[in-house]
Amino acid sequence: MAIITGGASGIGRASAMLFAREGARVAVADVDRDGGGTVAAAITSEGGVATFIPCDVIDAEDAVRLARATIDRFRQIDVLFNNAGIAGVGSVEETDEALWDRVMEVNVKGMFLVTKAVAPYMIERRRGVIINMASSIAFVGLARRVSYAASKGAVMSMTLSMAVDFAKHNIRVNAICPGTIHTPFVDRYLRDFYADPEQGLEEISRRQLMGRLGTAEDVANAALYLASDEAAFMTGAPLIIDGGLSGTK
């Protein structure tokens, strides 16, 4: 049984669909009620088992309700994929305090609150997998991403600390570190910051050694691996899936 936050679109949607196809029962959590409900319905239409649970990850009460509703429905939580997050574009000079606070609140505090709500149920069963959405930007510099980079560096450090704390409970904690993934956010970014979005797409695609952006399915496959028994000896580790963004060109 897997909880996937930010499950209404992009990587979260792709992960929810893939996990369900592989036999997992899925709780799709998101603030987007229409999108989350659509994903749960799509899983059900394919013969899978899923439910949508509205959740704003920065609301501690929502996080507790998410965990409780999942237990009430499925009786257990095997996997938590902390995927919900937002991006912040801007250098130090361009980033105002409100954007900084919002990015840190969603990407770091939200992950903390949901994990805090879910962990007791994993500890009780002495088993579980937690997957945190970090980013390759935690390891490399990228222009005009100061708030986002700070949040993902914090996620990576938090993952290491969680791995130590939860190891004695037989709970594994790892992080996925994607490069630039072609999601609806990237399409909006290209429209907002490039006069020619197609030219912008070509430009950001060249960052990756493989010369293309990743897909949501690329990241979903990485999440599935971390959730599986095949990754049983992995904890406190970053799984970098960035097409060579953090490599040498």
Secondary structure, DSSP 8 states (H G I E B T S, - for coil): -EEEETTTSHHHHHHHHHHHHTT-EEEEEES-HHHHHHHHHHHHHTT-EEEEEE--TT-HHHHHHHHHHHHHHHS---EEEE-------B-TTT--HHHHHHHHIIIIIHHHHHHHHHHHHHHHHT-EEEEEE--GGGTS--TTBHHHHHHHHHHHHHHHHHHHHHHTTTEEEEEEEE--B-SHHHHHHHHHH-SSHHHHHHHHHTTSTTSS-B-HHHHHHHHHHHHSGGGTT--S-EEEESTTTTS--
